[in-house]
Amino acid sequence: MLGLVLFLSHLAREIRVETMMHSVRAAADRTIHRLLPERAPAAGGPARHRNHSPTQCSCPS
């Protein structure tokens, strides 16, 4: 009887949305790290114009 209760508790934990999302995210993170090499960030961070935020662009269209 105790085994059945523990098994049902385990099943209830596994089918919760949060648990499934955590499992999917962990698998995706492992896949990304396996397939994409890690790159060191560029010195000084991303290039930015001193008067503009990174989302603004003053390029001619």
N, C-alpha and C positions, 0 to 999 in steps of 0.2 A: 504494500500500500504506500509506504514512504517513497519507494522508487517511482511510482506513478505520479505522486505529488511533485517530486523533484523534476521529473521529465516534463510535466505540464508547465511548471514554473519556467523551465528552460525554454520551452516553445513560446511561451508568452513573451519572454524577453527578446527572443530572436525575431519575432514578427512586428515588434514596435517600429514605427517609422524612424525614430531617432537612431535606433540600432542599425537599421538597414542603410540609412543615409551615411552613418559613420563608416560602415563596411564598404560602401561604394566609394566614398571619398578616400579611404585608406588605399583601396585597390587602385584608384586613379592616380593618387600621389606616387605609389610605387611604380606604376607604369611610366609616368612622366619622368621620374628620376632615372629609370632604367633606359628609356629611349632617347632622352635629351641630355647631352653633356652639360654639366654645370659650367657657367661662364662667370668669370670674375667681373664685378661691376667696373665700368670705366672710371678712371681717376677723376674725381670731382663730380661724379654723378652725371645725370643727363644734361645735354647741352641746352642752355636756356638763354634767351635774350634778356639783358638786365632789366628792361622795362616791361616785360610781358610775362605772364604766367605760362606754364607749359601748354595750356589748352588754347591760347590765343595764337593766331598766325597772321602775320602781316604780309604774307607772300602774295604776289600778283596772281590773280586767277585767270 
